[in-house]
C-alpha cells in the first residue's frame, strides 16, 4: 500500500510515520511518500502509483482532481482533519472512492484556543505585551471586561462546542447555544435558543460549526446587525462562516466590539506558509490586521502534540480499515469494495450541518 501525503509539514511527517509504524494492522507495509505541495489539478500527477492520498484543509479535491486520482489508481481519500468542504463528495461517491475524515481529535485543544483568543482580545494582553517590550507600562487603552456574568453564545454544539461551553461555564458565564440538532451533552451548561435570540443577547459569540452551503456566511451583514453592540466574535472553525467584508464594515462602525479569527475565508493562499518576505495582496486580510481589536492567527487551534497524535492515528486506522475491507466509522463515502455494492454517502450525527 502506497500512501501519498500532500501539504506536508515537518510535524506531519513525524506523527504520521510514528502512527504507521505502531499501528498493529498496518504490518509495517505502508509506504508513505510525502509532498510539501498542496493537492490540486497541477500537482495530482504526484499521486501516480499511490493507492491512497492523505490531504488537509487547503488541498483541492474537485471533480477533475478526483477523476484524475481515480484514473491513476487512487481508491482512498484520507482527510487528516474534520472538515470536508474541499472535497466533491458526490463525485467521490460516483467514482466509488473511499473517503474518510477525522471527525473528533482533542476537541479540548480547539476549545482551549478559542478561550485563549477570548481572553487575549478581552484583556488586551497582546497589546500589553508589545507595550512592555518598548518600556511602556501605561494602562490607558487596555481596559477589558470581567467575563463572569457575561452571556456567551455558541453556534454549533458538537464535541468542540460542548468543550468550549464547559470551560466558559467555569468563568461563571451564562451560556446560550444554537444548533438545529441539539446535543444533550450541552444541556448541563446552558440553554438552546434561536440564532437571532443568541446574537441579540450574547456578549461573546463563538462559532463551532462545519462549513457547508447552509452555513456559508452564517455571519453576514444581516446577522451582524442583530448582534449586541460591542459584542465579540470568535471563529476557530472555518473561514467561510464569516463574510469578511461585512465584518470589516461592522468593525468600522464599532457595531462589533472585537474579532478573533484562527481561520479566514481565503486562507488557502497564505496559511501554513511564511510570507513575511513578500507582499500580501489580499486587501481584506491586511485591513483586518490594522484594527487594534482584531486578532488573526494562522489556523493553529488544533496544534497540540495530543491532537497531532490523534489525527495521525485515526488517519492510519481509516486507511487500514479500507485495506482490510472493514466498515470505517469515519467514512464519508463507502467505496464499492467496502460495502460490496454501489458507493453511498453516509450521514453521521457529528457532521450534520447547521441549517439556516
Protein Blocks (a to p, Z undefined) as FASTA:
>chain_A
ZZddehiafklmmmmmmmmmmmmklnopaccdddfbdcdfklmmmmgoiabdcddfkbcc
dfklmmmmmmnopabdcdfbfblklpcfklmmmnopacdddfbgckllmmmmmmmmmmmm
mnommmmmmmmmnopabfghpaccdfehpacddehjafklmmmmmmmmmnopacddddfb
dcfklmmmmccddfklmmmmpmbdcddbdcdfklgokbcfklmmmpcghiacddfkbfkl
pcfklmmmmmmnomagbdcdfbdfklmmmgopafklbccfbfklmmmmmpmkbccdehil
lmcfklmmmmmmmmmmmmmmmmnopacfkbfbdcfklnopacdddddfklcccdZZ
